[in-house]
Amino acid sequence: MKKIIVMLCCFSFLAAFSFACTYNEETHELKECTEYTRGDGEIPQACQDAHTAYNKYIAAKVGKKAKNAAARLGNSIVKFVGDAVKDTEEKAEDENGKDAGKKN
C-alpha cells in the first residue's frame, strides 16, 4: 500500500512538471500547458518562469530591431544633411567664382 501511495505521489509530482509550460533556450520555442491556455486557477511557478524567459528573448529581439532601425534612420539623416551642406558650399563657391570673374 505504501508503494502505491509513493508511486502516486511521484507520478503527481512528475505530472505537475511535465504539464507545465516549457521554454527551450536553444530553439526559443515556448510550449504552453493546457492549464495556462485555459486560464484555470493559479498559474504554476514553472509556467511563469518559462514565460518570463520567453518574454526576455522577445524583448531583446525587438530591442535589437529597433536599434538597427534607429541606426539606419540616423545614417540617412546624416547623409541628407551632409549632402545639403555640400550642395550649399558648392553653390557658394560657384557664386564666388562668377563674382570674381566679373570684377576682372
Backbone as a ProteinNet text record, in pm:
[ID]
protein_1_A
[PRIMARY]
MKKIIVMLCCFSFLAAFSFACTYNEETHELKECTEYTRGDGEIPQACQDAHTAYNKYIAAKVGKKAKNAAARLGNSIVKFVGDAVKDTEEKAEDENGKDAGKKN
[TERTIARY]
82.2	0	87.3	194	283.4	347.4	381.5	444.7	349.4	223.9	125.6	110.6	105.1	92.1	215.6	333.4	458	462.1	419.6	418.7	320	205	107.3	158.6	224.6	282.7	390.6	476.7	582.5	522.7	421	356.7	290.8	223.8	158.2	262.4	374.3	482.3	540.6	566.8	620.5	518.2	392.9	287.8	276.1	294.2	285.8	394.5	514	623	613.8	561.1	553.1	441	341.9	232.3	248	363.7	389.9	444.2	431.9	485.7	637.1	691.3	835.7	888.9	1011.6	1079	1213.6	1238.4	1364.9	1453.9	1563.6	1651.1	1730.7	1748.4	1824.5	1740.5	1615.6	1528.4	1436.3	1435.5	1349.6	1202.4	1163.5	1026.6	957.4	838.7	759.8	643.5	631.6	518.8	432.6	308.8	218.2	138	116.8	36	-111.9	-197	-340.8	-398.4	-343.8	-392	-367.5	-252	-220	-307.7	-327.1	-406.4	-550.7	-606.2	-744.9	-758.9	-653.9	-659.4	-730.2	-733.3	-799	-707.4	-754.9	-682.2	-553.1	-467	-337.7	-241	-155.3	-53.2	66.4	112.3	226.9	353.4	442.6	566.6	651.1	649.3	726.5	676.5	545.2	488.4	529.8	524	563.2	709.2	795	938	961.9	890.4	905.7	861.8	751	702.2	793.5	850	943.7	1067.8	1122	1239.7	1206.7	1090.1	1049	1029.1	966.2	942.9	1074	1173.8	1305.3	1367.5	1353.2	1407.8	1338.2	1206	1130.1	1166.7	1179.2	1214.9	1353.6	1447	1581.3	1578.7	1497.8	1487	1424.8	1318.7	1253.1	1345.6	1417.6	1511.6	1622.2	1670.2	1776.2	1724.6	1601.3	1543.3	1523.2	1477.2	1455.8	1588.3	1692.1	1823.8	1876.4	1859.6	1904.5	1825.7	1695.8	1613.5	1653.3	1680.9	1723.2	1859.1	1948.1	2079.6	2065	1978.7	1957	1897.6	1800.5	1739.6	1842.5	1923.7	2028.8	2128.5	2166.3	2260.1	2198.9	2070.4	2002.7	1998.3	1969.6	1964.2	2101.5	2204.6	2340.5	2380.3	2346.5	2378.4	2303.8	2175	2095.1	2152	2184.9	2240.4	2376.3	2458.2	2590	2578.3	2483.9	2463.3	2413.3	2323.8	2270.7	2381.1	2466.2	2577.5	2674.4	2702.7	2794.3	2738.9	2609.8	2547.1	2553.5	2528.3	2533.2	2673.4	2773.2	2912.1	2951.3	2908.2	2940.6	2875.3	2750.9	2683	2753.3	2796.8	2866.9	2999.1	3072	3198.3	3174.5	3067.6	3035.8	3002.2	2924.6	2888.1	3010	3099.7	3222.7	3310.5	3315	3394.1	3337.2	3205.9	3142.5	3161.2	3149.2	3168.3	3311.7	3408.6	3548.9	3576.2	3510.9	3530.2	3471.3	3364.9	3301.4	3383.4	3452.2	3529.4	3655.1	3709.1	3834.1	3807.9
-118.7	0	126.1	121.8	236.9	261.3	153.2	167.8	234.9	200.5	259.5	408.6	444.6	586	663.8	607.8	673	688.5	584.8	592.3	698.6	707	809	949.6	965.1	1095.9	1133.4	1039.4	1065.9	1097	1021.3	1044.7	1181.8	1220.4	1351.9	1464.1	1441.7	1540.7	1555.9	1445.2	1449	1504.9	1473	1522.6	1674.4	1726.7	1872.3	1941.8	1884.7	1945.4	1914.5	1799.2	1765.8	1840.8	1886.3	1960.8	2110.7	2152.8	2295.6	2351.4	2480.6	2546.3	2529.3	2511.5	2495.2	2589.3	2633.4	2721.8	2662	2639.4	2585.2	2702.4	2723	2837.4	2824.6	2703.1	2684.4	2718.8	2671.5	2697.1	2816.4	2868.8	2981.7	2949.7	2830.5	2785	2772.3	2827.5	2821.1	2726.7	2626.1	2533.1	2559.1	2595.8	2626.6	2503	2488.4	2377.5	2413.2	2313.2	2337.5	2419.9	2404	2481.1	2630.5	2664.5	2805	2859.3	2778.6	2821.2	2847.9	2760.6	2777.6	2891.6	2918.1	3022.3	2978.5	2848.6	2795.5	2802.9	2862	2862.5	2940.6	2907.6	2975	2920.9	3008.2	2967.5	2914.6	2793.4	2737.4	2821.7	2816	2892.9	2853.7	2726.3	2681.5	2749.5	2767.4	2837.3	2983.9	3045.4	3185.9	3204.3	3114.5	3122.5	3103.8	3008.6	2984.3	3107.1	3166.2	3283.5	3404.1	3417.3	3526.6	3513.7	3393.9	3371.5	3399.1	3354.5	3377.6	3526.6	3596.5	3740.4	3819.1	3775.8	3840.2	3823.5	3704.2	3679	3768.7	3776.5	3858.1	4005.8	4052.1	4192.8	4224.4	4133.6	4154.9	4158.8	4072.1	4066.6	4195.9	4242.1	4366.4	4485.6	4486.6	4594.5	4601.7	4486.9	4483.8	4538.8	4500.9	4552.5	4703.9	4751.8	4895.9	4971.3	4915.4	4979	4986.5	4878.6	4878.5	4979.2	4987.5	5083	5226.1	5252.7	5387	5421.7	5324.2	5348.7	5380	5305.6	5333.3	5472.3	5509.3	5641.6	5750.7	5730.3	5827.2	5842.6	5731.8	5737.8	5811.8	5789.9	5860.2	6010.3	6048	6190.7	6254.7	6188.1	6241.4	6255.4	6158.2	6165.3	6281.2	6297.2	6405.4	6541.6	6559.2	6686.6	6710.9	6608	6621.6	6661	6599	6634	6777.5	6820.1	6956.5	7058.5	7031.3	7122.8	7127.7	7013.1	7006.3	7085.6	7070.7	7146.8	7296.7	7337.1	7478.8	7534.5	7458.8	7503.9	7514.2	7418.7	7422.4	7542.9	7573	7689.8	7818.4	7824.5	7943	7960.8	7852.9	7859.9	7902.8	7849.1	7887.3	8036	8084.6	8225.9	8313.7	8273.4	8348.9	8351	8242.2	8232.8	8323.7	8328.9	8413.8	8559.7	8594.8	8731.4	8777.2	8689.6	8724.8	8747.6	8670.2	8685	8813.8	8862.4	8986.1	9107.6	9101.3	9214.8	9235.5	9135.2	9148.4	9205
0	0	0	80.7	85.6	-50.8	-119.9	-251.6	-349.5	-341.8	-432.8	-403.9	-277.8	-240.3	-283.7	-261	-300.5	-452.3	-523.6	-669.5	-718.4	-655.2	-693.2	-665.2	-551.9	-519	-619.7	-652.3	-750.1	-886.9	-925.5	-1054.2	-1058.6	-951.2	-949.8	-950.7	-881.9	-881.5	-1021.5	-1088.8	-1224.2	-1322.8	-1301.9	-1390.6	-1380.9	-1262.3	-1245.8	-1326	-1328	-1404.3	-1553.4	-1588.1	-1729.7	-1799.3	-1725.6	-1785.1	-1766.7	-1721.6	-1705.6	-1837.4	-1853.5	-1972.5	-1973.9	-2093.7	-2106.4	-2213.5	-2194.5	-2288.9	-2323	-2450.2	-2497.2	-2537.9	-2466.4	-2491	-2621.2	-2670.2	-2792.9	-2916.4	-2917.4	-3032.6	-3008.8	-2887.7	-2847.8	-2872.4	-2831.3	-2851.1	-2715.3	-2705.1	-2582.1	-2604.7	-2518.1	-2524.1	-2400.6	-2425	-2314.8	-2276.4	-2146.6	-2098.6	-2113.8	-2106.1	-2123.5	-2009.4	-1891.4	-1775.8	-1796.9	-1850.2	-1876	-1988.9	-2092	-2206.8	-2167.2	-2084.1	-2040.3	-1940.6	-1865.4	-1764.1	-1637.4	-1613.5	-1493.8	-1373.2	-1267.2	-1140.5	-1144.1	-1049.2	-1039.7	-1143.3	-1190.3	-1286.5	-1208.5	-1239.2	-1167.1	-1187.3	-1092.4	-1098	-1219	-1255.1	-1372.1	-1499	-1509.1	-1626.3	-1625.4	-1510.2	-1500.3	-1539.3	-1492.9	-1525.6	-1675.5	-1736	-1879.2	-1959.9	-1921	-1992.8	-1971.5	-1854	-1826.9	-1916	-1926.6	-2011	-2157.7	-2203.5	-2341.8	-2368.2	-2274.6	-2290.7	-2295.4	-2218.9	-2223.4	-2361.3	-2418.4	-2552.3	-2655	-2648.2	-2743.3	-2726.6	-2602.2	-2578.1	-2634.2	-2618	-2671.7	-2824.3	-2883.1	-3029	-3083.3	-3019.4	-3061.8	-3039.2	-2928	-2899.5	-3003.3	-3047	-3147.6	-3280.5	-3317.6	-3441.9	-3433.4	-3318.8	-3301.6	-3308.9	-3249.6	-3253.2	-3395.8	-3471.8	-3611.5	-3694.5	-3671	-3745.2	-3711.6	-3585	-3544.2	-3605.2	-3612.3	-3672.9	-3821.9	-3891	-4033.8	-4053.2	-3970.3	-3980.1	-3952.8	-3849.4	-3817	-3930.1	-3990.8	-4104	-4222.3	-4246	-4355.9	-4330.1	-4208.3	-4173.3	-4188.9	-4139.6	-4150.3	-4296.6	-4379.5	-4522.3	-4587.3	-4555	-4612.4	-4573.8	-4446.9	-4400.4	-4464.7	-4473.1	-4536.1	-4682.8	-4754.3	-4894.8	-4909.4	-4821	-4826.9	-4800.3	-4702.8	-4672.3	-4789.5	-4849	-4962.2	-5080.9	-5109.1	-5218.2	-5192.2	-5068.5	-5032.9	-5050.3	-5008.5	-5022.9	-5169.8	-5251.9	-5394.6	-5462.5	-5425.6	-5482.2	-5441	-5314.8	-5266.7	-5340.9	-5366.4	-5439.8	-5584.5	-5646.9	-5784	-5792.9	-5697.7	-5697.2	-5672.8	-5586.2	-5560.5	-5684.2	-5755.3	-5877.6	-5986.5	-6001.8	-6101	-6065.7	-5937.2	-5893.5	-5918.3	-5896.5	-5917.6	-6065.5	-6153.4	-6297.6	-6349	-6293.6	-6337	-6295.2	-6184.9	-6134.6	-6216.1	-6275.3	-6352.4	-6483.6
[MASK]
++++++++++++++++++++++++++++++++++++++++++++++++++++++++++++++++++++++++++++++++++++++++++++++++++++++++

